[in-house]
């Protein structure tokens, strides 16, 4: 049986990328084929080093001019998973991978989404607004930041005394718990 081939795109520390790689390491029908990163000094590169998953650092221009897209075609990649990837995905990728680019966002979209809303920026905004809950949204990617169709949401209650760091800790727990499982379910069953 031919395995479904995933590529991870990451820009940061790589905790979600590592969690996904571990989850699918011995999976019978899904394979993580590599990690693409747009920052040579990103923590994800060292974090995934112990695994047998190749990494590729690319320039933003290679994302825009089709170099990366051609590489993915050559590798016969089926899905792209954004695991803390901060660049806007070009339209050509969305067309080449229709409903096959999956992202996770550390808030309950459509709140606290869009350009510049990532990581601690999101948690700081949630706390500043006095929200009573936050969570994660796993969604398909389109040509706009955080506007693709939602596949899954998980909520977590917040206390008035929570700091952005407290919120981040709770959100990370949700990400690690649900992201690989939602990827697996979506690849198997689609938008059911």
C-alpha positions in Angstrom: 0.0 0.0 0.0 1.4 3.4 -1.0 1.7 5.7 1.9 0.3 9.2 2.0 3.2 11.6 1.9 3.3 14.7 4.1 5.7 17.6 4.1 5.8 19.9 7.2 6.4 23.7 6.8 7.8 25.3 10.0 9.4 28.6 11.0 9.9 28.4 14.7 10.9 26.1 17.6 9.4 23.0 16.0 7.5 21.5 18.9 4.5 20.8 16.8 6.6 19.5 13.9 8.4 17.1 16.3 5.1 15.9 17.8 3.7 15.2 14.3 6.9 13.4 13.2 6.8 11.2 16.4 3.1 10.5 15.9 3.5 9.3 12.3 7.0 7.7 12.7 5.8 4.1 12.4 2.4 4.8 10.9 1.1 2.2 8.5 -0.2 4.6 5.8 1.1 8.1 6.5 4.7 9.2 6.1 6.4 12.5 7.0 8.8 13.0 4.2 10.6 16.2 5.3 10.5 19.6 7.0 10.8 22.8 5.0 11.9 25.8 6.9 12.3 29.5 5.9 14.7 30.4 8.7 18.2 28.9 8.9 18.4 29.5 12.6 15.0 28.1 13.5 14.9 25.7 16.4 12.9 23.2 14.4 16.0 22.2 12.4 17.8 20.9 15.5 14.6 19.6 17.1 13.9 17.2 14.3 17.5 16.2 13.7 17.2 12.9 15.8 14.5 11.7 13.4 15.1 10.3 9.9 13.3 13.2 8.3 15.3 15.5 6.0 15.1 19.2 6.4 15.3 21.9 3.8 16.0 25.6 4.5 14.6 27.7 1.7 14.6 31.4 0.8 11.2 33.1 0.7 11.8 33.9 -3.0 12.0 30.1 -3.6 8.5 29.8 -2.2 7.2 32.5 -4.5 9.0 31.6 -7.7 7.9 27.9 -7.8 11.2 26.2 -6.8 9.7 24.7 -3.6 6.5 23.8 -5.4 8.4 21.9 -8.1 10.4 20.0 -5.4 7.2 18.9 -3.8 5.8 17.7 -7.1 9.1 15.8 -7.8 8.7 14.1 -4.3 5.1 13.2 -5.0 3.9 15.0 -1.9 0.2 14.5 -1.1 -0.3 17.0 1.8 1.4 20.1 3.3 1.0 20.6 7.0 1.9 24.0 8.5 3.4 23.6 11.9 4.2 27.1 13.1 4.8 28.4 9.6 4.6 32.2 9.3 4.8 33.0 5.6 1.6 33.4 3.5 1.1 30.4 1.3 1.2 31.5 -2.4 -1.9 31.0 -4.6 0.0 28.5 -6.7 0.3 26.2 -3.7 -3.4 26.4 -2.9 -4.2 25.5 -6.5 -1.7 22.6 -6.6 -2.8 21.2 -3.3 -6.6 22.0 -3.2 -7.9 21.1 0.3 -4.6 19.5 1.1 -2.8 22.2 3.1 -3.6 22.0 6.8 -2.7 24.7 9.4 -3.2 25.0 13.1 -3.9 28.4 14.7 -3.5 29.1 18.5 -6.9 30.7 18.9 -10.6 30.2 18.1 -10.8 31.6 14.6 -12.1 33.9 13.2 -11.0 35.8 16.4 -7.3 36.7 16.7 -6.4 35.6 13.2 -4.7 37.3 10.3 -1.2 38.6 9.5 1.0 39.1 12.6 -1.3 37.0 14.8 0.9 34.1 15.8 2.4 32.7 19.0 2.5 35.0 22.0 1.0 37.9 20.0 -2.3 35.9 20.0 -2.1 35.0 23.7 -1.3 38.5 24.7 -4.3 39.8 22.6 -6.6 37.2 24.2 -5.6 38.1 27.7 -5.8 41.9 27.0 -9.4 41.4 25.7 -10.4 39.6 28.9 -11.6 36.5 27.0 -13.1 33.7 29.1 -11.9 31.0 26.7 -9.4 30.3 24.0 -8.4 27.3 22.1 -7.1 26.0 18.8 -8.4 25.9 15.2 -7.2 23.4 12.7 -8.1 24.5 9.3 -7.5 24.2 5.6 -5.3 26.9 4.0 -6.5 29.3 1.3 -4.8 32.4 -0.2 -5.5 34.5 3.0 -4.1 34.2 6.5 -6.3 32.0 8.8 -9.4 32.2 6.6 -9.6 28.6 5.3 -12.4 26.2 6.1 -12.3 25.0 9.8 -11.8 21.3 10.3 -11.6 21.2 14.1 -11.7 23.4 17.2 -10.9 22.7 20.8 -11.7 25.1 23.6 -10.1 25.8 27.0 -11.5 28.0 29.7 -9.4 30.9 30.9 -9.2 32.5 34.4 -9.0 36.2 35.0 -5.6 35.8 36.6 -4.1 34.0 33.5 -1.0 35.5 31.9 -0.2 35.1 28.2 2.3 32.4 29.3 -0.5 30.5 31.1 -2.7 30.6 28.0 0.3 29.5 25.8 0.8 26.4 28.0 -2.8 25.4 27.8 -2.9 26.0 24.0 0.3 23.9 23.5 -1.3 21.0 25.3 -4.3 21.2 22.9 -2.0 21.4 19.9 0.0 18.3 20.9 -3.1 16.3 21.8 -5.2 17.0 18.7 -3.1 18.2 15.7 -1.7 14.8 14.6 -5.0 13.0 15.2 -7.0 15.6 13.2 -4.4 15.4 10.3 -4.8 11.6 10.3 -8.6 11.7 10.4 -8.8 14.3 7.6 -6.5 12.3 5.4 -8.5 9.2 6.0 -12.1 10.6 5.8 -11.8 14.1 4.3 -14.2 16.8 5.4 -16.7 14.4 7.0 
